[in-house]
């Protein structure tokens, strides 16, 4: 994810859920926590690891 976007939304995960109730999603390929939710044209969703590029749904 571009640094400018991270600067704008990076704080949202901590604001939305208290740390003790947050669920962390990690990449199944490399284990990184840098995961983006991607919305598809047909309304579906998938995930993309911004560290290694692996995608899954």
Secondary structure, DSSP 4 states (H G I P E B T S, - for coil): --HHHHHHHTTHHHHHS-GGG------TTT--S-EEEEE-TTS-EEEEETTT--EE-
